[in-house]
């Protein structure tokens, strides 16, 4: 029990605030304040919290977390203090209160603060401790890759990201990770590789805007895509047709990089417009729920049934297999899905294309290989989405 006469909070409230504060604070870059008034407020809060933490009372870790975040918000000169307090939190009993998942987040915050402070040796030490406690953490590997990139070791960063991808059999939905993985094949290129594509709209706003206008004007389904799918699609077009023309020596790597971007847009649209919509239909129908709970004989049908009646999601490859089974499957749930798919004329006919797209993505992300021209990938991806939108789209 924490003594907290200066900051009286019920125990439950302290725990909830600790959880909320840490989970809402995940610095992704330098975020120093520009407003003088805000900086003064932060410094006043820091002064009061430092005095309280140095006093005789044992305060809840939430206050140290607020203090660390305040230092982080001040920017360049205070990142080292942020790292110091995040490390102090790691040495506390926070994990006993909130669980190991919170402790891994603290490792991330501590490592990132030290790295941004330029304390690369300290950041490496934090990551080493992190990996010792969480040896299967792909997040720790990504943070290590950030550190290696900052140290000017792009080849080591690419290898580290490769290892992270092996811990996650399916490509991460995170655009930054996919782009960085693909760029790793260039090695010592003078380009600021992942930043070039991760900040497309900032680097070439006129080209980005032109792509958006052309897609909207000449490809009607584009406007109906989710924001994430639209962004991924524009990044794929930008990479395939603009960057390859400018960076001819990197054409192969750029084309490899574009494949998971096209595939990711297809995956998101199939997932939310079709499979998630059918999952909602199952939830609303006792008959369909019973059919899903009865399962099926083959692995893919069991995966499909499990998805329909529990939390989780399907990968592009799994969706392709389910579509293939639905074309001929006799299990009750597959027959019901086949009837339901009349809402999407032509989608069943894309099963082979979806499967080929999934295999092409896996080769691109995990092997760095281009199995066929990226223009064909673009065409097939567009055709799948066209068929999906032949009927009025189902709202996600």
N, C-alpha and C positions, 0 to 999 in steps of 0.2 A: 504494500500500500504506500503510495506516495504522499508525503506531507506537503501540503500546498496551501498554507495560510495566506500567502500573498496572492495566489491565483486559485481560489476555491472552485474546483470543478468536481462533480460526481465522477466516480471511477468509470462508469459506462460512457459518460460523455467524453471523458478524456480519451478513452480507447477509440471511440467513433471519430473524434476529431483527428487523432493521430493517423488513423487509417485514411480518412478523407484527405488530409493534408499531404501525406506522402504520395498517394495515388494520383493526386491532381497536380503534382509537381514532378514533371519529367523533362528536364531541360534538354532541348534538342540543338542548342547552339548558344552563341553569345547573346544574352538578352538584357544587357545593361539598360538602365533607365535614362531617358533623355530629359525628363522634366526635373528641374531643380527642386521644386516643392516635393515631388515624390521621393527624390534622393534624400532630402532632409528628413522626411517622415521615416524612411528606412533606417537612416543613421540613428534617429532617436529611438526607434524600436530596438535596434541592435544594442545601443548603450544600455537600455533598461533590461533587456534580456540577459546580456552579459553579466550585469550586476546581480541579477536574480540567480543566475546559474552558479555564480561564484559565492553566493551566500550560504548560510547554514542549512537551508531547506533542501530536501530532495524533491526536485520538480519532475513532473511528467515529461517523458521524452518529446511530447508534442511541442514544447517550447524550444527545445534544441533544434527540432526540425524547422520550425518557423524561423529561427535564427539563421540556420544554414541557408534556407531559401532566400532570406533577406540579403545575406552576403552575396549569393549568386546573382540576385537581381541588380546589385550595384555594379557588377561587371569586372573588367580586367584585373584591377588591383585587389579584388576581394575573393577571387575564386579559391585562393589557397585557404582562406578562412572557412569558406563553404566546405572544402574538402576536409578540413580539420574537424568540423562539427559532425559531418556525415560519418566520419570514421569513429568519432566518439559514440554516435548512435549505434554503430555496428558492435561496439564493445559493451553496449548496455544489454538489458534483457528485453529489447523490443521484440525479438523473435519469439520469446515466450508468451508475449501478449497477443501477437497478431499472426504468427506462423512464419514458416521459412520463405514463403513467397514474398513477404514484405522485406525480409532480409536481403534477398537477391536484388530487389529494387534499390535498397540502400547501397549495395555494392556498386550498382550502376551509377547512382548519383555521386558517390564518392570518387569513383574512377574518372567520371567525366569532369568533375570539378577540378581534380588534380591535373588532368590533361590540359584543360583550358587555362590553368594557371601556369602552364609550361613546365610543371613538375613531372616530367615523363617517367623518371625512375620511381617516384612515389605511385604514379598511376599504374605502372607495371606491377609493383608490389601488391597493390589492391586487387588487380585483376588476377594475379597469381593466387592470392588467398581465396578469391571468388571461385576460381576454377577448381581449387582444392576442395572447397565445400560443395560446389555444384559442378561436378566434372562433365555433365551432359548438357550444359547450358549453351545453347546457340547464341543467346544474347551476350554472354561473356565474350564469346569469340568475335562477335560483331564490334563490341567495344574495343577489343584488342586490335582489330583491323583499323578502327579509327585512329588508335594510338600509333600504329605502324605507318599509316598514311601521313600523319602529322610529322612523324620523324623522317619522312622522305624515303620510305621503303615500300613503294607501290607493289613490288613483286611479292613481298612477304604479306602485305595486306590482302592481295588477291588469293594467296594460298590459304590464309586464315578464313576468308569468306567462303572459300571452297569447302573447308572443313565444316563450317557452320551449315552449309547447304546439305552436307551428308547427314547431319543430325536431324534434318527436316526433309524426309523423302520427297515431298511435293514442294515445288518452288514457293517461296514466301510470297504472299500477296503484296508485300511492301515494294513499291516501285524503286525506291532507293537501293534496296538490296539487290534486286534483279539487275538493275543498271550497273551497279558496281561489280557484280560478279562477271557480267559480260565484258565490261571494260578491262577486267584483269588480264585478258588475253593479249592486250596490246603491250604489256610490260612497261618499258621505260619511255613511253610516248611523252612528248612535251605537252600534250593536252592536259588540262585539269579535268581528268576523265569523268568521274562520276558527277562532279559538280556541273559539267557542261549540260548534261541531260536532266539532272535532277532539278535544275533551275531554268528549264527551257523557256518559260514565258518571260523570265527576266532577261535572259541572254539575247533572245531574238524575238521580241514581242510582235514585230511586224509579220514575221513568218508564221509564228504561232497563231496570230489572229487571222491570217490568210487561210491557214489550214482549217481553222474553225469555221470560217465563212463558207469555204468550198464544200466541206463535209455537210454543213447544214443545208446549203442550197441544192446540192446535187445528189445527196444520199438521204432521203427522207427519214429512215429509221434512226439516223444519228442523233437527232434532237430528242428522241424518246429514251436514249440510253441513260443509265445512271451516271452521275457526275464522275465517279471513279472510272467507269468504263470509257466515257468520253475522253477523259484525260489520258488514259492508257492508249486509246486509239490514236489520239493526236500525237502522242510521243512516238508511237510506232511509225506513223506517216512521216513525221519530222526526221526520224532516224533513217528510214528506208530511202526516202527520196531527196532529202535536203542535206543531211550530214554526209551521206555517201558521196554526193557530188562534190562536197567541199574537202573531204578527207579521204582521198582515193586510196592512200596506203592502208587505211583502216577499214576498207569496205567489208571485208569478210567478218570482222568482229562486230561491226555495226549491224550487218544483216543478221548475224546470230543473235544480237541483242534485241532486235525488233521482234523476233518470233514469240518470245514469252509475253511481249506487250500485246500483240494481236490476240494470242491465245487467252491471256488474262481477261481481255474485254469480253470474249465469247463466254468464258467460264462464268463471269459475274452475271451476264445476262441470262444464260441458261439456268443458273442457280436461283436467281431471284424472280425471274419472270415466269419460270415454268416449274422447276422442282419444288421451290418453296411454296408456290401457289397450290400445287397438288398436296403438299404436306398440310396446308391449312384445310384443304377439302377433306383430307383424311381425319383431321382433328374434329371436324364438324359432323362426321358421318359414323355412327356406331358400326354400320356394316363394313365400311372401309377400314375402320380401326381393327376390327376383328380379323379381316383379311390380312392386314399388315402384321398383326401379332402372330398369326399362324406361321409366318416366315416362309421359307422356300428351300428347295433342295440344294441349289448351287450357291457358291460363295457370294456372287454379285447380288443375287436376289435377297440373301440374308442381310447383306450390307444395306440394300435399299430399304428393306423392312425396318431394320434398326434405325435408319435415318428418319423414317416416317413417324416413328412412335417415341423418339427420344431426342435429346439434344445432339448437336453435331452438324457436320456439313459433308458434302460430297465433293470430291476432286473432279477435274475435267475428265480424267481417265475413267473414273467410276461412273460418271454420267454417261459416257460413251458406251460402256459395257451394258448399262441398264437399258439404254435406248436399243441396243442390238438385241438384247433378250426380249424386250417388249414387242419387237416385230414378230416374234414367233413363240413367245413364252406362253405356257398353258396355266401357270399358277394364277390363282384368283386375283392377286394384287396386280400382277402384270397385265392381265386382261382388263382390269378396271382402269389401269393407267393408260392402256392403249385406247380405250373408249374416251377417256378424259382428254387425251391428246388431240381429239378432233378439233379442239379449240385452236390448235396450232397446225394448220394444214402444211404438210411437207416436212415437218421436223423429223419424223421417223426416218425419212429418206436421207437424213444427214448423219446417221449414226457412224458410218464408215469415215466420213469427213471429220467428225468430232474426234474419233479414235486416232486418226492420222495426225490431227492437230496436237493432241495430247502427247503422242510419241515424238513429234517434232520438237515440242517444247522441252520435254525431258532430255532429249539429245542436246539441245542448245544450251540449257542451263547446266546440266551435269557433266556433259562431255565437250562442250564448246564446238559442236558439230552442226553443220548446215546440211540437212538431209535432202532438201530440194530448194529451188529458188524462193527467196522471200516474197517475190511478187505472187507466186502461187499460194503461199500461206495467206497473204493479204486477200487474194481473191476468194479462197475457201472460207476464210473467217467472215468476210462480208456476205457470202452466200448463206452461211449458217444463220447469221443474224437476220438477213432478208427473210428467210423462211420462218424464223421465229416471229417476225412482225407482219406476216401475211394477214393475221387476224389482229384485232384490237389488243394491245398488250395488257397483260394482267398486272394490276398495280402491286408493287412490292409491299 
